[in-house]
Amino acid sequence: MSAENEMTANCINNDEAQAPFDGEEKKQAETERFKFITFLLNGEHYAIDITSVYEIVIMPEITPVPNTPFYIMGVINLRGNIIQIVDMRLKLSMPFKKYDDKTCIVVIKAGGSTVGIVVDRVMEVISESADKIEEPPAFGLKVDTGYIKGIVKIGGTIKFILNFDAVFKDCGSENPDE
């Protein structure tokens, strides 16, 4: 495990982190701080609430599963637990990129299930006050922003906070056996 991944993995077990601001009174939210793990996908910065992250692992061998949607890469055995692996580039309609030494899997809880998401690179853990988390902008009728929970601007970089419950809400509906 690289020093960067090891540092991030060691930061995940934070009992004080909470879910992002979702419309509670702004005054109370201004004093709250939230922690996120940030990662890259297709050159863009994304974030996930740290309380949803179980673990970050270096790319292991993935066992393909037949008759699954194109974005499900297969499963891994993580200490006796079978974890479904989703390539987030493909799930979010981005081009596939060959996995390299920076590619890793972030094991998260989403939609009541544990799933591993393939990301290009885990960047850092950030802490931000709720009043700095902005609502996603309205892009128009043809753009679905349901996957975006909020936006944080840090040092000129925009980080999209993903709503993984929305990202994975349709995963069970594509397989008629589920």
KOLMISE-839462 format. One record per residue: residue number from 1; residue in three letters; chain; x, y, z of N, C-alpha, C, O, CB in turn. Coordinates in steps of 0.001 Angstrom, whole numbers, padded with zeros to 6 digits. Glycine has a CB too. Layout:
N
i,aa,ch,n.east,n.north,n.up,ca.east,ca.north,ca.up,c.east,c.north,c.up,o.east,o.north,o.up,cb.east,cb.north,cb.up
NUM,ALA,A,X,Y,Z,X,Y,Z,X,Y,Z,X,Y,Z,X,Y,Z
...
This chain:
178
i,aa,ch,n.east,n.north,n.up,ca.east,ca.north,ca.up,c.east,c.north,c.up,o.east,o.north,o.up,cb.east,cb.north,cb.up
1,MET,A,000856,-001176,000000,000000,000000,000000,000891,001224,000000,001825,001313,000797,-000968,000006,001222
2,SER,A,000610,002184,-000898,001413,003388,-000969,001197,004216,000292,000205,004052,001003,001067,004207,-002232
3,ALA,A,002145,005106,000551,002028,005959,001738,000769,006815,001662,000128,007085,002677,003273,006857,001886
4,GLU,A,000422,007239,000447,-000782,008063,000273,-002040,007276,000620,-002898,007769,001351,-000872,008585,-001169
5,ASN,A,-002154,006044,000095,-003316,005214,000397,-003337,004812,001857,-004402,004744,002471,-003330,003975,-000483
6,GLU,A,-002157,004542,002423,-002076,004143,003821,-002540,005288,004719,-003258,005074,005696,-000638,003717,004184
7,MET,A,-002116,006516,004371,-002530,007678,005149,-004045,007832,005095,-004690,008061,006118,-001840,008955,004632
8,THR,A,-004610,007707,003895,-006053,007861,003746,-006782,006748,004472,-007770,007006,005158,-006448,007876,002268
9,ALA,A,-006315,005515,004334,-006968,004379,004981,-006947,004528,006497,-007903,004139,007167,-006290,003070,004571
10,ASN,A,-005883,005080,007040,-005791,005256,008488,-006722,006346,008991,-007028,006387,010183,-004368,005580,008885
11,CYS,A,-007179,007230,008115,-008043,008339,008511,-009514,007980,008465,-010340,008787,008891,-007791,009527,007630
12,ILE,A,-009879,006815,007972,-011289,006515,007738,-012073,006313,009015,-013239,006705,009070,-011415,005299,006886
13,ASN,A,-011508,005736,010018,-012254,005417,011233,-012402,006646,012110,-011734,006773,013136,-011565,004295,012012
14,ASN,A,-013274,007544,011704,-013507,008764,012448,-014954,008761,012911,-015865,008938,012103,-013188,010024,011591
15,ASP,A,-015170,008561,014193,-016515,008473,014743,-017220,009828,014781,-018440,009876,014939,-016460,007885,016132
16,GLU,A,-016475,010936,014641,-017082,012254,014735,-017671,012734,013416,-018470,013670,013411,-016070,013242,015219
17,ALA,A,-017293,012108,012283,-017791,012545,010982,-019287,012264,010873,-019789,011281,011419,-017024,011844,009839
18,GLN,A,-019992,013149,010155,-021430,013023,009993,-021792,013177,008529,-020954,013540,007703,-022173,014060,010848
19,ALA,A,-023047,012899,008216,-023534,013039,006847,-023560,014511,006450,-023731,015377,007308,-024938,012414,006699
20,PRO,A,-023393,014811,005148,-023388,016203,004698,-024712,016913,004951,-025748,016279,005149,-023062,016262,003230
21,PHE,A,-024656,018231,004940,-025804,019106,005141,-026903,018758,004155,-026653,018676,002952,-025400,020580,004994
22,ASP,A,-028109,018553,004645,-029213,018176,003762,-030444,019059,003973,-031565,018590,003777,-029584,016716,003984
23,GLY,A,-030267,020318,004365,-031393,021222,004478,-031762,021588,005900,-032743,022306,006088,-032559,020628,003818
24,GLU,A,-031031,021136,006925,-031303,021547,008299,-031044,023043,008396,-030530,023652,007458,-030423,020750,009326
25,GLU,A,-031395,023622,009510,-031207,025057,009677,-029766,025450,009403,-028833,024854,009941,-031612,025490,011082
26,LYS,A,-029596,026462,008559,-028261,026876,008142,-027407,027342,009320,-026201,027095,009345,-028362,027983,007111
27,LYS,A,-028018,028012,010291,-027242,028513,011424,-026565,027375,012179,-025387,027467,012524,-028139,029309,012372
28,GLN,A,-027313,026302,012435,-026744,025142,013120,-025677,024493,012245,-024640,024062,012751,-027850,024117,013476
29,ALA,A,-025920,024420,010941,-024999,023768,010023,-023676,024508,009916,-022643,023893,009652,-025627,023648,008661
30,GLU,A,-023697,025828,010119,-022466,026599,009996,-021409,026158,010990,-020216,026308,010727,-022753,028064,010178
31,THR,A,-021821,025620,012124,-020851,025188,013123,-020411,023735,012910,-019414,023300,013486,-021436,025351,014515
32,GLU,A,-021145,022991,012090,-020804,021594,011856,-019704,021482,010806,-019626,022282,009873,-022045,020802,011418
33,ARG,A,-018856,020468,010981,-017818,020179,010005,-018003,018744,009550,-018354,017869,010341,-016388,020411,010596
34,PHE,A,-017767,018515,008283,-017921,017196,007698,-016613,016777,007053,-015866,017598,006522,-019070,017176,006672
35,LYS,A,-016356,015473,007112,-015128,014939,006520,-015479,014112,005297,-016466,013377,005266,-014336,014086,007547
36,PHE,A,-014625,014263,004288,-014816,013565,003030,-013503,012960,002575,-012431,013507,002832,-015375,014508,001961
37,ILE,A,-013596,011831,001898,-012450,011275,001177,-012615,011739,-000255,-013681,011569,-000847,-012368,009682,001284
38,THR,A,-011568,012326,-000815,-011645,012818,-002184,-010895,011875,-003116,-009923,011226,-002730,-011075,014248,-002284
39,PHE,A,-011376,011821,-004355,-010747,010942,-005349,-010931,011527,-006736,-011758,012413,-006954,-011339,009512,-005284
40,LEU,A,-010137,011010,-007672,-010201,011456,-009059,-010916,010433,-009925,-010747,009225,-009759,-008799,011717,-009602
41,LEU,A,-011708,010936,-010841,-012320,010146,-011912,-012233,010991,-013176,-012790,012088,-013235,-013824,009744,-011576
42,ASN,A,-011542,010487,-014174,-011469,011168,-015467,-010991,012614,-015311,-011469,013507,-016010,-012837,011140,-016159
43,GLY,A,-010048,012842,-014391,-009486,014171,-014186,-010322,015114,-013342,-009900,016239,-013074,-009256,014792,-015484
44,GLU,A,-011508,014674,-012916,-012374,015502,-012083,-012290,015045,-010627,-012041,013873,-010347,-013837,015444,-012588
45,HIS,A,-012499,015973,-009720,-012422,015690,-008285,-013811,015370,-007739,-014781,016081,-008002,-011805,016889,-007523
46,TYR,A,-013881,014284,-006975,-015128,013856,-006347,-014867,013606,-004870,-013718,013484,-004444,-015699,012579,-007035
47,ALA,A,-015944,013532,-004090,-015815,013313,-002650,-016933,012403,-002177,-018015,012352,-002761,-015841,014653,-001878
48,ILE,A,-016638,011685,-001096,-017636,010843,-000447,-017542,011073,001052,-016452,011212,001607,-017432,009333,-000801
49,ASP,A,-018687,011111,001689,-018759,011254,003141,-017935,010138,003783,-018137,008960,003487,-020244,011216,003640
50,ILE,A,-017032,010505,004639,-016101,009537,005231,-016820,008464,006053,-016301,007362,006230,-015090,010262,006111
51,THR,A,-018019,008790,006556,-018740,007801,007363,-019297,006670,006502,-019700,005637,007036,-019876,008474,008133
52,SER,A,-019327,006845,005178,-019794,005794,004270,-018673,004870,003822,-018928,003848,003186,-020451,006412,003058
53,VAL,A,-017428,005223,004150,-016263,004471,003672,-015818,003460,004727,-015574,003802,005884,-015096,005431,003322
54,TYR,A,-015720,002196,004286,-015212,001146,005170,-013708,001000,005036,-012994,000862,006029,-015893,-000185,004866
55,GLU,A,-013232,001032,003794,-011834,000687,003564,-011413,001123,002170,-012241,001260,001270,-011606,-000824,003749
56,ILE,A,-010105,001338,002004,-009512,001601,000699,-008497,000499,000451,-007625,000245,001283,-008848,003032,000630
57,VAL,A,-008615,-000157,-000705,-007708,-001270,-001004,-007045,-001068,-002362,-007635,-000515,-003290,-008467,-002615,-000976
58,ILE,A,-005802,-001533,-002448,-005085,-001556,-003717,-005787,-002563,-004617,-006327,-003559,-004136,-003566,-001920,-003521
59,MET,A,-005782,-002307,-005916,-006501,-003153,-006872,-006107,-004623,-006746,-004984,-004999,-007083,-006242,-002672,-008292
60,PRO,A,-007028,-005451,-006263,-006779,-006889,-006230,-007261,-007507,-007544,-007751,-006802,-008427,-007491,-007554,-005007
61,GLU,A,-007121,-008808,-007664,-007674,-009492,-008827,-009193,-009511,-008669,-009716,-009865,-007612,-007091,-010951,-008974
62,ILE,A,-009886,-009126,-009729,-011346,-009094,-009726,-011852,-010299,-010502,-011423,-010546,-011629,-011888,-007764,-010339
63,THR,A,-012768,-011049,-009895,-013364,-012205,-010557,-014608,-011745,-011305,-015562,-011271,-010688,-013711,-013330,-009532
64,PRO,A,-014605,-011884,-012647,-015779,-011453,-013414,-017005,-012300,-013080,-016885,-013483,-012761,-015488,-011528,-014918
65,VAL,A,-018172,-011689,-013155,-019441,-012376,-012941,-020231,-012245,-014243,-020464,-011133,-014716,-020240,-011777,-011703
66,PRO,A,-020645,-013377,-014824,-021379,-013293,-016082,-022758,-012658,-015929,-023352,-012666,-014850,-021523,-014667,-016676
67,ASN,A,-023245,-012111,-017029,-024599,-011568,-017121,-024865,-010443,-016121,-025918,-010397,-015486,-025601,-012671,-016910
68,THR,A,-023888,-009533,-015993,-024056,-008358,-015130,-023952,-007100,-016000,-023426,-007170,-017111,-022979,-008337,-013974
69,PRO,A,-024435,-005969,-015522,-024300,-004723,-016296,-022825,-004415,-016584,-021933,-004847,-015854,-024951,-003538,-015532
70,PHE,A,-022594,-003671,-017649,-021236,-003395,-018124,-020346,-002708,-017091,-019127,-002873,-017142,-021303,-002545,-019351
71,TYR,A,-020903,-001956,-016170,-020105,-001224,-015185,-019741,-002074,-013968,-018920,-001650,-013155,-020854,000008,-014735
72,ILE,A,-020336,-003269,-013822,-019968,-004165,-012725,-018805,-005030,-013200,-018959,-005870,-014087,-021189,-005051,-012268
73,MET,A,-017650,-004812,-012599,-016433,-005480,-013044,-016350,-006912,-012526,-015629,-007731,-013096,-015214,-004696,-012595
74,GLY,A,-017074,-007224,-011456,-017056,-008554,-010866,-017092,-008446,-009357,-017691,-007531,-008794,-015820,-009339,-011319
75,VAL,A,-016431,-009411,-008707,-016392,-009437,-007246,-014967,-009685,-006767,-014122,-010201,-007500,-017345,-010521,-006689
76,ILE,A,-014728,-009302,-005515,-013469,-009635,-004846,-013797,-010315,-003529,-014893,-010166,-002987,-012586,-008362,-004616
77,ASN,A,-012829,-011060,-003029,-012940,-011675,-001715,-012086,-010823,-000779,-010857,-010841,-000848,-012476,-013199,-001727
78,LEU,A,-012755,-010083,000092,-012056,-009205,001025,-012196,-009785,002423,-013204,-009582,003100,-012615,-007747,000964
79,ARG,A,-011165,-010512,002844,-011139,-011168,004160,-012402,-012003,004404,-013009,-011935,005473,-010988,-010117,005271
80,GLY,A,-012783,-012786,003395,-013915,-013682,003541,-015252,-013094,003144,-016257,-013805,003136,-013993,-014133,004925
81,ASN,A,-015292,-011813,002814,-016526,-011155,002368,-016469,-010940,000861,-015487,-010411,000342,-016735,-009799,003105
82,ILE,A,-017513,-011347,000166,-017595,-011138,-001279,-018171,-009737,-001514,-019276,-009423,-001071,-018482,-012250,-001975
83,ILE,A,-017403,-008909,-002217,-017767,-007516,-002451,-017919,-007299,-003959,-017014,-007609,-004733,-016696,-006543,-001846
84,GLN,A,-019067,-006767,-004365,-019304,-006407,-005761,-018468,-005178,-006103,-018389,-004240,-005310,-020818,-006139,-006025
85,ILE,A,-017838,-005179,-007291,-016967,-004087,-007708,-017579,-003359,-008903,-017898,-003968,-009924,-015558,-004615,-008056
86,VAL,A,-017735,-002036,-008752,-018310,-001190,-009792,-017252,-000199,-010260,-016635,000492,-009448,-019579,-000448,-009275
87,ASP,A,-017045,-000132,-011571,-016138,000862,-012135,-016920,002172,-012236,-017844,002284,-013042,-015571,000408,-013546
88,MET,A,-016553,003156,-011424,-017302,004411,-011369,-017212,005204,-012662,-018135,005948,-012992,-016804,005257,-010228
89,ARG,A,-016113,005059,-013405,-016037,005726,-014699,-017174,005251,-015593,-017877,006057,-016203,-014673,005465,-015371
90,LEU,A,-017348,003937,-015664,-018381,003375,-016534,-019779,003689,-016007,-020680,004007,-016784,-018198,001862,-016666
91,LYS,A,-019959,003601,-014704,-021265,003873,-014103,-021718,005306,-014375,-022908,005566,-014552,-021217,003617,-012595
92,LEU,A,-020761,006233,-014406,-021079,007638,-014624,-020885,008060,-016088,-020745,009247,-016384,-020220,008502,-013720
93,SER,A,-020878,007082,-016994,-020783,007332,-018444,-019505,008039,-018863,-019524,008880,-019762,-021958,008149,-018894
94,MET,A,-018396,007703,-018217,-017091,008229,-018591,-016354,007129,-019358,-016729,005959,-019267,-016272,008701,-017326
95,PRO,A,-015309,007490,-020115,-014567,006455,-020849,-013784,005545,-019900,-013308,005984,-018853,-013608,007105,-021859
96,PHE,A,-013659,004264,-020286,-012876,003317,-019500,-011407,003713,-019559,-010929,004212,-020577,-013077,001866,-020014
97,LYS,A,-010696,003487,-018460,-009255,003715,-018398,-008620,002460,-017834,-009085,001917,-016832,-008900,004973,-017528
98,LYS,A,-007562,002000,-018476,-006846,000833,-017980,-006351,001120,-016558,-005845,002205,-016272,-005657,000466,-018923
99,TYR,A,-006507,000132,-015677,-006092,000301,-014280,-004575,000377,-014192,-003857,-000339,-014891,-006623,-000858,-013403
100,ASP,A,-004099,001271,-013308,-002658,001414,-013105,-002348,001354,-011611,-003206,000976,-010813,-002140,002746,-013720
101,ASP,A,-001126,001724,-011231,-000721,001595,-009826,-001400,002609,-008907,-001310,002467,-007687,000775,001747,-009712
102,LYS,A,-002071,003616,-009440,-002813,004590,-008626,-004284,004197,-008463,-004964,004684,-007560,-002719,005983,-009257
103,THR,A,-004772,003312,-009341,-006168,002877,-009294,-006393,002070,-008021,-005567,001234,-007655,-006539,002038,-010554
104,CYS,A,-007503,002319,-007356,-007812,001552,-006150,-009316,001402,-005993,-010104,001988,-006735,-007210,002227,-004906
105,ILE,A,-009686,000609,-005016,-011086,000354,-004714,-011407,000979,-003371,-010700,000765,-002387,-011397,-001168,-004711
106,VAL,A,-012490,001760,-003341,-012990,002319,-002094,-014228,001508,-001735,-015221,001523,-002463,-013311,003870,-002219
107,VAL,A,-014165,000803,-000616,-015292,-000024,-000172,-016210,000865,000650,-015808,001449,001657,-014810,-001276,000662
108,ILE,A,-017475,000953,000188,-018429,001879,000802,-019747,001178,001110,-020020,000076,000635,-018675,003084,-000116
109,LYS,A,-020547,001852,001917,-021933,001433,002131,-022793,002358,001292,-022728,003580,001424,-022344,001480,003663
110,ALA,A,-023612,001751,000412,-024490,002542,-000457,-025767,001766,-000698,-025730,000584,-001040,-023795,002887,-001806
111,GLY,A,-026882,002422,-000522,-028159,001784,-000780,-028394,000553,000060,-029075,-000376,-000375,-028258,001426,-002210
112,GLY,A,-027839,000530,001264,-028024,-000610,002155,-027102,-001782,001875,-027204,-002815,002537,-029421,-001073,002073
113,SER,A,-026198,-001646,000902,-025269,-002723,000556,-023833,-002241,000679,-023563,-001040,000688,-025538,-003241,-000869
114,THR,A,-022924,-003192,000772,-021507,-002882,000730,-021030,-003139,-000690,-021265,-004207,-001254,-020698,-003727,001771
115,VAL,A,-020359,-002148,-001257,-019900,-002238,-002646,-018516,-001602,-002741,-018189,-000692,-001980,-020907,-001539,-003626
116,GLY,A,-017719,-002080,-003665,-016412,-001490,-003932,-016492,-000656,-005194,-016990,-001118,-006221,-015322,-002579,-004063
117,ILE,A,-016003,000567,-005119,-016004,001424,-006305,-014564,001615,-006775,-013672,001918,-005984,-016679,002803,-006004
118,VAL,A,-014358,001432,-008062,-013039,001633,-008655,-012895,003111,-008973,-013728,003689,-009672,-012840,000752,-009940
119,VAL,A,-011830,003723,-008454,-011537,005137,-008712,-010125,005245,-009270,-009282,004381,-009028,-011690,005998,-007413
120,ASP,A,-009876,006315,-010019,-008564,006505,-010633,-007472,006707,-009591,-006361,006195,-009727,-008596,007692,-011578
121,ARG,A,-007812,007467,-008538,-006812,007772,-007516,-007500,008362,-006295,-008329,009261,-006435,-005737,008747,-008060
122,VAL,A,-007179,007880,-005113,-007637,008500,-003873,-006687,009655,-003586,-005467,009504,-003652,-007680,007465,-002674
123,MET,A,-007266,010816,-003266,-006447,012012,-003093,-006140,012327,-001623,-004986,012271,-001199,-007141,013191,-003725
124,GLU,A,-007191,012660,-000848,-006959,013118,000510,-008251,013076,001313,-009333,012826,000781,-006376,014533,000508
125,VAL,A,-008105,013325,002592,-009257,013516,003467,-009365,015017,003703,-008387,015675,004057,-009114,012710,004830
126,ILE,A,-010585,015554,003501,-010803,016979,003733,-011882,017152,004799,-012730,016280,004992,-011204,017707,002414
127,SER,A,-011834,018276,005476,-012852,018640,006455,-013391,019992,006033,-012632,020922,005760,-012278,018675,007927
128,GLU,A,-014713,020088,005981,-015321,021331,005514,-016540,021652,006353,-017272,020750,006763,-015701,021234,004027
129,SER,A,-016764,022930,006609,-017962,023331,007356,-019169,023255,006425,-019050,023453,005216,-017805,024775,007949
130,ALA,A,-020320,022969,007003,-021543,022763,006227,-021915,023992,005408,-022492,023856,004329,-022690,022396,007148
131,ASP,A,-021601,025178,005893,-021962,026381,005141,-021119,026557,003880,-021446,027395,003039,-021816,027604,006024
132,LYS,A,-020055,025796,003732,-019219,025844,002524,-019658,024812,001483,-019148,024806,000362,-017751,025614,002890
133,ILE,A,-020602,023940,001850,-021108,022924,000931,-022297,023524,000186,-023310,023876,000791,-021514,021604,001692
134,GLU,A,-022160,023635,-001125,-023197,024258,-001947,-024087,023204,-002584,-023675,022063,-002796,-022568,025140,-003029
135,GLU,A,-025307,023605,-002881,-026240,022742,-003615,-025732,022608,-005044,-025094,023524,-005562,-027707,023320,-003587
136,PRO,A,-026011,021462,-005695,-025612,021352,-007101,-026392,022344,-007949,-027573,022583,-007696,-025830,019916,-007621
137,PRO,A,-025741,022927,-008958,-026450,023886,-009802,-027446,023180,-010713,-027325,021982,-010967,-025457,024700,-010637
138,ALA,A,-028411,023914,-011191,-029369,023380,-012165,-028733,023504,-013543,-028485,024608,-014027,-030757,024140,-012102
139,PHE,A,-028471,022354,-014172,-027834,022353,-015492,-028857,022354,-016620,-028477,022434,-017788,-026919,021147,-015631
140,GLY,A,-030133,022267,-016303,-031158,022208,-017329,-031898,020888,-017277,-031580,020021,-016463,-030549,022415,-018702
141,LEU,A,-032864,020738,-018127,-033744,019568,-018101,-033058,018270,-018513,-033479,017199,-018077,-034915,019806,-018996
142,LYS,A,-032019,018332,-019338,-031421,017113,-019879,-030277,016571,-019035,-029755,015499,-019340,-030930,017367,-021268
143,VAL,A,-029872,017272,-017990,-028753,016830,-017162,-029282,016354,-015815,-029950,017100,-015099,-027715,017971,-016973
144,ASP,A,-028979,015105,-015478,-029407,014529,-014199,-028339,014828,-013146,-027234,014290,-013213,-029651,012981,-014326
145,THR,A,-028662,015676,-012185,-027724,015998,-011113,-028067,015241,-009833,-027547,015563,-008765,-027718,017506,-010847
146,GLY,A,-028940,014237,-009934,-029336,013458,-008767,-028178,012736,-008102,-028248,012421,-006914,-030376,012464,-009156
147,TYR,A,-027113,012470,-008850,-025934,011807,-008290,-025094,012763,-007448,-024279,012326,-006634,-025081,011217,-009409
148,ILE,A,-025291,014060,-007641,-024468,015050,-006950,-025211,015556,-005719,-026292,016136,-005824,-024105,016228,-007895
149,LYS,A,-024616,015326,-004553,-025218,015737,-003282,-024880,017184,-002952,-025672,017889,-002325,-024750,014823,-002150
150,GLY,A,-023713,017617,-003372,-023267,018972,-003099,-021955,019248,-003788,-021375,018374,-004432,-023135,019204,-001606
151,ILE,A,-021495,020469,-003646,-020236,020903,-004264,-019433,021666,-003220,-019972,022481,-002471,-020494,021792,-005536
152,VAL,A,-018130,021384,-003185,-017215,022098,-002305,-016124,022702,-003180,-015571,022027,-004049,-016611,021151,-001199
153,LYS,A,-015817,023979,-002945,-014731,024642,-003662,-013574,024812,-002688,-013711,025453,-001646,-015187,026026,-004257
154,ILE,A,-012434,024230,-003041,-011254,024337,-002186,-010079,024775,-003052,-009667,024057,-003963,-010948,022981,-001461
155,GLY,A,-009547,025950,-002761,-008385,026443,-003487,-008552,026468,-004999,-007616,026140,-005728,-007212,025615,-003147
156,GLY,A,-009716,026848,-005477,-009947,026919,-006908,-010344,025603,-007551,-010623,025561,-008750,-008739,027427,-007566
157,THR,A,-010374,024526,-006773,-010769,023219,-007290,-012182,022906,-006821,-012507,023049,-005642,-009779,022112,-006833
158,ILE,A,-013015,022477,-007761,-014376,022072,-007430,-014387,020576,-007190,-013876,019799,-007997,-015374,022462,-008556
159,LYS,A,-014978,020181,-006068,-015113,018764,-005729,-016596,018447,-005631,-017325,019069,-004858,-014368,018416,-004390
160,PHE,A,-017040,017467,-006425,-018430,017039,-006421,-018628,015987,-005346,-017946,014962,-005353,-018847,016494,-007805
161,ILE,A,-019543,016219,-004428,-019874,015230,-003400,-020945,014327,-003993,-022052,014773,-004295,-020364,015912,-002053
162,LEU,A,-020602,013051,-004157,-021527,012121,-004799,-022532,011551,-003809,-022206,011297,-002649,-020759,010992,-005461
163,ASN,A,-023741,011356,-004275,-024815,010727,-003516,-024863,009263,-003964,-025516,008940,-004955,-026211,011463,-003742
164,PHE,A,-024181,008389,-003245,-024063,007000,-003684,-025363,006219,-003550,-025539,005214,-004239,-022985,006310,-002900
165,ASP,A,-026270,006643,-002695,-027582,005986,-002663,-028291,006206,-003995,-028942,005296,-004508,-028451,006527,-001484
166,ALA,A,-028168,007416,-004563,-028765,007694,-005875,-027989,007005,-006995,-028592,006511,-007948,-028814,009207,-006129
167,VAL,A,-026669,006966,-006892,-025850,006317,-007920,-026234,004851,-008072,-026305,004333,-009186,-024357,006439,-007577
168,PHE,A,-026481,004183,-006942,-026721,002739,-006979,-028182,002343,-006828,-028472,001157,-006673,-025932,002081,-005908
169,LYS,A,-029100,003281,-006867,-030511,002934,-006685,-031048,002015,-007761,-031997,001271,-007516,-031337,004175,-006648
170,ASP,A,-030459,002051,-008953,-030941,001250,-010066,-030183,-000060,-010251,-030523,-000839,-011141,-030861,002048,-011321
171,CYS,A,-029179,-000317,-009445,-028345,-001513,-009654,-029158,-002797,-009594,-028924,-003693,-010405,-027233,-001567,-008615
172,GLY,A,-030084,-002924,-008686,-030867,-004150,-008580,-031887,-004305,-009682,-032273,-005428,-010004,-031558,-004198,-007265
173,SER,A,-032341,-003196,-010280,-033398,-003279,-011264,-032922,-003768,-012625,-033744,-004170,-013449,-034040,-001951,-011412
174,GLU,A,-031604,-003744,-012884,-031114,-004178,-014183,-030970,-005688,-014276,-030854,-006220,-015380,-029794,-003525,-014475
175,ASN,A,-030974,-006385,-013164,-030834,-007828,-013155,-032177,-008416,-012734,-032555,-008278,-011570,-029677,-008289,-012201
176,PRO,A,-032915,-009069,-013640,-034249,-009558,-013313,-034266,-010636,-012248,-035322,-010911,-011678,-034900,-010077,-014537
177,ASP,A,-033127,-011257,-011962,-033071,-012304,-010950,-033041,-011747,-009537,-033253,-012491,-008579,-031865,-013172,-011177
178,GLU,A,-032781,-010452,-009387,-032678,-009845,-008042,-034008,-009358,-007568,-034112,-008823,-006465,-031686,-008693,-008032
